Amino acid sequence: LVYVGVRARKRVHDASDYLLAGRQISSLLNLFGVASIGFAGTSITLVPGMAVLYGFWPSFANQLIFSIGGLVLYGIWFTPFIRRCGAQTLPEWLELRFNGQVRTVVTFGTIIGLTGIMANNVVSIAAVISGFIELPLPATVSIIFFVFLLFSYIGGFWAVTFTDFIQLALGAAAVPLILFSLGSYFGGLTWVTEQWPEGWTSGAAGSLPVMSLTFPSVVTSVFLFASFLVWGNNYYWLRSASCRTEQAARNSFILAGILLSVLIYLPLLLVGTYSRAAFPELLSDAGFLEASAAYGIFLRRVPLLISSVLLLVPLAAGISTATTAHIGAASVAVRDLYQRKFKPEATSKQLLIPSKVILLILGLMVWALCFYPGGPMILFAFANAWLGPPALLMVLGLYWRRFTAAAALWSTVLSIALMTVLTAADLLGLFHVDAYMHVGMAGFFTGLISALVLTPFSKPAYYGTREWERTPAAGNRSNPALTDTAVEILRYISFGYHTMAEICDLTGLDAAQAHGGIALLDRGGYIERDSLTGRGFYTFQTSRTGYSLLRQYGLQGKPLPGADLEAESRQVLKAADQGPDALNRMIESGMCSSLKQSALLAKLIRDGKIIEQGIWYRKLSLSKQGKDRQT
C-alpha cells in the first residue's frame, strides 16, 4: 500500500490533485473507494462487536441502515447535486447556499468529526491487534497512528483512491478464507446454535433497543450511522466531487452499499457470533470495549498463517478509511479556513505544501482523540455526532428554498454549543447525558427545532421568496450592474458549460464566489436555472436576454472578459491526441489547472469529439469528429 502511495505522487500536480484527484475518478474505482470506506477498521471492530452484544440478525439490520439508508440513498439523493454544484467541500457549499459565517462554524465541527473518525480507526485496529497478540493498547495505538499519518502525507487523494481498490480486493479475497476458517476450526451453523442458542436474535447485552434515544438503538443508528456519518460527511462529498461524471458518482454509491451488505458485513457478523459462542469466558458479559476485540479473539483459534493473512485485512481497511477521513479533514481546513482567511489569492499549486503541513497538524488532534474514554464504539458515535449539523443543513438547504441563512447559522451554533457543553460535562463527570439520549440526538433536535422556528422570522435569499419565478419574463427581473466575473460566467454558459462545477473549474473561483456572479445573472434574467431546488438549481441555460447582452459586447467592440475557451479547447484536444504525458505537461507548465483541463475534456467528451475509457485514469482517443476538427 505504501509503495502504491509513493507511485501516486506522480499524479499530484497541485492541491486539486492532492485533495480531489482532478475529478478523474471512474465509476468502478469510486465503487471500490466508497465500499472500502465502509469496510473500515471501525467495521472490523463494530460489526463483530454488535453481533456479540445484540445477536446476528439485529446487528445485520443495523448494518443495512448504514449501507442502504446511508450510502444508497446518498447516491440517489445527493451525488448528482454534489457533482454539479462545484463546491469541493461540504462547508464550501454551505457558504454558497447560506453565507460565510455558516461555512466557518460548520468547518470546526466537521474537523472534529473527521479527525475523530480517523482516531477511531486507529483505536479499532489497535484493539484488534491487542486482542490477537495482547500488546498494550497505548503501544499499538502509537505504531498504527504513525503508519496512518505517514501514508496520508505521502500521496493525498490519489494514493487513497488506488489503495482503496487494493484494500477491498484484499477484503474480497479474505471472505472465503473467513468462511473456511469458521467452518473448519469452529463448526457449522448448527454448532453455533448449540453453543449459543440465543445468538441469532440477542446477545451479551440483550436485545437491540428500537426507539431508544440512547446509543445503541435502531433510531440512533439511523441518525448517527446513516444521516450524520454519510450525509454530513466531507469525505463522502469528496468521493462524489472527484468523479468524472454525476452518473459515475451515483452508480458507485448505490453499488457500494449493496456490495458491503452482502460481501463484507455478513461474514463479519458471523465472526462475532462464532467468537461469542467459542469464547464464552471472554465475551459472555462483554461490554463495548471487550466486544470490540472479537475479531482479534477469533484469530487466536485459527492457524498462524491464516490469522496473519486475516490480520492484514483490518490493517488495510483501517489505512484506507483513516486516511480518507484525514484527507477530508485537511481539505476542509485548507479550503474553508486557510485559503479563505489567509491566502485567498493562492493558486492550487501554491496550496500543495500548506495542505501537507495542515495534514500533519491535524494529526495531533487525532492523537489526542485516540484516548477518548469508552473504546472504539463510543468514540465512533461521538465523532458522528459532530457531522449532524451539516447533514441537517444539507437536507434543508437542498430541498427547502425558504430556509434562511440566519436560521442555518443559529441552529448550527446552538447545536454545536450544546454538544460541546454536554461532552465536557460528561468527561468531567458533572452530567451524563447518555443516560437520557445520545449527545448527537440532543444536538440534532436542538438544530431542527431552531431551524423551524427561526426560518419564518428571517429573510430568505432572493430565490426563496414566494414571488420569485424561475423563468425570466417581463416584469419579474431587475437590472443589476454586472461585474466582469458575471459576464465571463455568462460567456462560459453560452459556450455550453452549463453546471456550476464546470464554471468553478474553468474560472478557478470558489463556488460561493462563482455563485455571486450566477445570482447577478439570474436576477437580471440573463440565465435560467433548471429548477429552484435540488441538482437543477446548479444547472443553467442562457436566456434570450443573455445572448442579446453578449451580442452587444461584440457590436460595441468590447473584449469579453475571460480566456479564449475555443483556443484552449483546441489545445486540450491536440494534447489528448498526443497522450497523457502531453496533458500532464499542460498542467505542469501552468497553461491550465487540473480541474480546468478536466472541465474542457468533459465537454469535448460530451460533444463526441473525444472517446473516454480507462479505470485507473482517463484513456482518451479522438473520434472522427474530433480528428476533423483538429485538421
Helices and strands as residue ranges (DSSP letters): H 2-8, G 9-11, H 15-20, G 21-23, H 27-38, H 41-54, H 56-64, I 65-72, H 73-77, H 79-85, H 90-97, H 100-133, H 137-185, H 189-195, G 197-200, H 218-221, I 222-231, H 234-241, H 246-259, I 260-265, H 266-278, H 280-283, H 288-291, H 294-301, H 304-333, I 334-338, H 339-341, H 352-369, H 376-385, H 388-399, H 405-427, G 433-435, H 439-454, G 455-457, G 462-464, H 484-494, H 500-507, H 511-523, E 527-529, G 535-538, E 540-542, H 544-555, H 565-578, H 580-588, H 594-606, E 610-613, E 619-622, H 624-630
